[in-house]
């Protein structure tokens, strides 16, 4: 794994190059010579954060069990059909 550095100007002018470099390791983007941002692949980010959530986990609403919700019964929303 390599570590790459780009200036903000280089990053803005060639985002594609930054993305290619990120596949080899983190890309530090500098502002006025100081590191300001880091570009990582999503796989590397997930590895670093331990994020192995499924889509169900991502869409879950913590605390939703405290919401009072009483959906109407299926029979209560049907209406007789008039075929005449």
QUIHU-V955249 format. One record per residue. N is the residue number from 1. PHI is phi in whole degrees, 0 to 359 (999 if undefined). PSI is psi in whole degrees, -180 to 180 (999 if undefined). Layout:
# QUIHU-V955249
<<N | PHI | PSI> <N | PHI | PSI>>
This chain:
# QUIHU-V955249
<<1 | 999 | 131> <2 | 253 | 154> <3 | 249 | 129> <4 | 243 | 155> <5 | 229 | 137> <6 | 225 | 148> <7 | 282 | 163> <8 | 301 | -39> <9 | 296 | -46> <10 | 300 | -43> <11 | 299 | -48> <12 | 297 | -34> <13 | 277 | -22> <14 | 212 | 70> <15 | 297 | -36> <16 | 301 | -42> <17 | 296 | -41> <18 | 297 | -41> <19 | 295 | -40> <20 | 295 | -43> <21 | 297 | -36> <22 | 295 | -24> <23 | 290 | -16> <24 | 259 | -13> <25 | 158 | 177> <26 | 296 | 146> <27 | 244 | 116> <28 | 273 | 128> <29 | 254 | 124> <30 | 257 | 148> <31 | 241 | 119> <32 | 54 | 40> <33 | 84 | -3> <34 | 247 | 137> <35 | 302 | 130> <36 | 238 | -31> <37 | 216 | 160> <38 | 229 | 130> <39 | 257 | 126> <40 | 231 | 157> <41 | 289 | 158> <42 | 297 | -35> <43 | 296 | -43> <44 | 293 | -40> <45 | 299 | -47> <46 | 296 | -37> <47 | 296 | -43> <48 | 292 | -37> <49 | 268 | -9> <50 | 72 | 20> <51 | 282 | 100> <52 | 235 | 42> <53 | 280 | 148> <54 | 274 | 171> <55 | 299 | -33> <56 | 296 | -43> <57 | 297 | -41> <58 | 293 | -32> <59 | 269 | -7> <60 | 296 | 149> <61 | 248 | 97> <62 | 303 | 135> <63 | 89 | -2> <64 | 295 | -24> <65 | 294 | -16> <66 | 272 | -4> <67 | 274 | 126> <68 | 281 | 122> <69 | 215 | 119> <70 | 239 | 95> <71 | 290 | 151> <72 | 291 | 150> <73 | 292 | 147> <74 | 303 | -38> <75 | 293 | -28> <76 | 285 | -16> <77 | 254 | -2> <78 | 272 | 153> <79 | 231 | 149> <80 | 296 | 146> <81 | 266 | 134> <82 | 257 | 105> <83 | 267 | 10> <84 | 268 | 999>>
